[in-house]
Amino acid sequence: MADMGGAILWGAVAAAPLFIGAVLALLRKWPPRWLGIVLGFGAGALMASIAFELWEEGLDLAGPIPLVIGVAAGAISYYVADRILDARAAKSKAEAGGGQLAVGALLDGIPEQLVLGIGLASGEPVSIALVVAILVSNLPESIGSAADLLEGGMAKSRVLLLWAGVAVICALATVAGFGLASLTGDDFRSAASGFAAGALLVMLVDSMIPEAQSKAKESTGLATVLGFALAAGLALAS
């Protein structure tokens, strides 16, 4: 059995790329084409995460019913949150793209790291390959969101605060999962994996891929495939 210190450590490691990506976006101005390539690469990595981690693990844990219920709940939650962001952006005449990616990261990160915490409490090992796969998918997502928010006129301090908040909440989810492990079963873990997958799928189709395509044009598909191949290889290696 792992201890709470291990859960805090791994929660911070898994969530750190979200904040690091925002810092990287602040350190330099990313040309739109490169930003689109980064977003496309991240989208491919997230697709691999859905296929080889979230969906596969959820199916193995409790079968299709809890998993599909979680997928539907995650998709609806992201859709509703996205509509709220669009309405607020329309009132302020601002772009909602960066905020949509942040919401996607939050709705993905919380259930994903809950499952991580539950697994740690159960004594399951965390592989280096899995940690690298999380970095590969989360880092481009936060770089793209932070860059879009800065371009839309949000202050640097607010962008950093936003992504620091997302990272802290996701890290705390690992600790919560560790503490709740004795009260949850495989059905809950399967539904949580499904929730993350559903939210991610809607975010990818509605926000991340269109944003990448608008910036990187014909390079988007290649970047997406490369991201998928790298993350899938890391997931299989873990």
N, C-alpha and C positions, 0 to 999 in steps of 0.2 A: 504494500500500500504506500502511495506517495504521501507527503505531508503538504500542509497548506502553503508552506514556503515554495515548494515546487510548482504549485498551481499559480501562485503569484508571478513567479519567474517566467513560466511558459506563457501565461496570459499576456505579460508585458512584451515578450519576444514576438508573439503572434500579432499583437496590435501595433507594435512599433513602426512597421512600414507605412501605416496610414499617416502617421505624423511626419515621418521622414520624407515621404513624397511631397507633402505640403511645403516643407522646408526647401526641398530641391526646386520646387516651382518658384519660390521667393528668391532664391539665390541667382537665378538667371531668367531672362525672358526667352521662352521656348518658341522657335519659329513654328507657325501653324502646321507645316508639313511634318516636322519632327514630332510635334504634339499628337498629331493624328496617328502617326506610326506607333507611338508609345501607347495610345489608347487602343489601337487595333491589336497590338501585341498583348496587352492586358486582357482584352476581350477574349482572345483565344485561350489564354491561361485560365480565365474564369470558366469557359466552356469545359475545359478539361477537368477543372475542380468539380463542376456539376456532375459530369459523366462518370469520373473515376473515384470520386470521394463521397460526395453528398448522396447521389442517387444509389450508388452501389452499396455504400455502408448502410443506408436506410433500409434498402431492400433486404440485405442480409440480416439486419437486426430484428425486424418484425413483419416482413412481408409488405405487400403493396398497399394495403388499406391505410395504415397510419401515415405512410409515406405520401400517398396521393392526397390525403386530407391536408397534410402539411404543405405540399406544393400549392394547392388551391388557396390556402390561407395566406401563404407568402406572396403569391401573385396578386391577390386582391389587396393585401396590405400595401404593397408597393404602388399599385395602380391608384389607390385612394390618396396615398401620400403625394404621389406625382401630380394628381389633379389639383390638390391643395397648393402645391408649389407653383403650378402653372397659373392658377388664379391669382396668387399673390404677386407673381412676376408680371402678369398683365396689368395689375393695378399700379405697380411701380414702373412699368414699361422697361423691365430688365429681362435679361436672359436667365432661364431656369436651369440650364444644362449642368453647371457645376453643382448646384444644390441637389439635382436629381442623382448624380453620382454619389454624393455624400449620403443621401438617404439610402441608396442601394447598398453602400458599404456598411451602414448601420444595421439594416434589416438582414444582411448576410452575416455580418460579424457577430451579432449577439447570439443567434442560435448555434452558429458554427463553433463559437468559443464556449458556449454552454456544454456542447457535446464534448469538446476537448477537456473541460474540467471534470465532467462525469467519467470520462475515460481514464484520466489521471487518478481519480479517486479509486477506480477499480483496479489500478495497478498496471494499466496498459502502457507500454513504452511509447515515447514520442521520437520519431525518427528525424534525423537531420534532413533527409530528402523532403519530408512533409513540411518542415519549417521553411526550406528554400522555396517550395511550391507556393506557400502562403505569401512569401515576399514577392515572388514573381507575379502573382495575381493582384495583390493589394497595392504595391508600389505604383504601377502605372495608373491605377484607378484614382489614387489620391493626387498624383501629379497632374492628371488631366482635369480633375475637379478644381483643384486649387488654382491652376492656371486660368481656367474659365472664369472663376469667381473674381480673380484679380483683374482680368480683362473687362469684366462687367462693372468694375468700379468699387468692389468691396475693399475695405482697408486691409493692409497686410496683417495687422494685429488681429482683426476679426477672422481672417482666413485661418491663421495659426490657431486661434482659440477654438474655432469650429472643429478643425481636424484633431486638435488635442483632446477635445471633448469626445469625439467619436472614438479615438484610440483608448481613452480611459474607460469609457462605457463598455467597449468590447473586451478590454482586459479584465474588468470587474465581472463580466459574464463568465469568464473562466473560473474565477473564484466562487461565484454563485453556483456554477455547475458542480464544482468540487463539494461545496457544502450541501447541495441538494441531492447528491448522488444516491444516498440511502432512501430517498423518497421517490425516486423516479425509476422507471423500468425501460425496457427496450422499446416499447411503444412510444414513449416520450422522446427518446433519442432519435428514433426513426422519423417522427413527425417534425422534430427540430431540424433535422437534416433536410427534410422535404421543404420546410418553410424557407430555409436559406436558398435552396435551389429554385423555388418558385419566384422569390423576390429577385434573384439574380437574372433569371431568364427574361422577365419582363423588363428589367433595367437594361439588359444587353440589347434587346430588340428595339426598345423605345428611345433609349438615350445614348448608350456608350458607342454602339456600332454606327448609328447615324452621325454622331459627332465625329468619330474617327473618319468616316467616309467623306464628310464635308471638308475635312482638313487635309487628309493624305491622298484622296482620290484613288487612283489605280493601285497605289501601294498598300491599301488597307487589307485586301485579301491575303497578300503574301505575309504581312506582319501578323495577321490573325492566325494563319496556319503555323507560323513559326512559334508563336506564343502557345498555341495548343500543343504542338509537338514537344516543346520543352517541358511544360507543366505535366503533360500526360506521362512522359518518360520519368519524371521525378515521382509522380504519384504511384506508378507501377513499381518503381524502385523501392518505395517505402513499404 
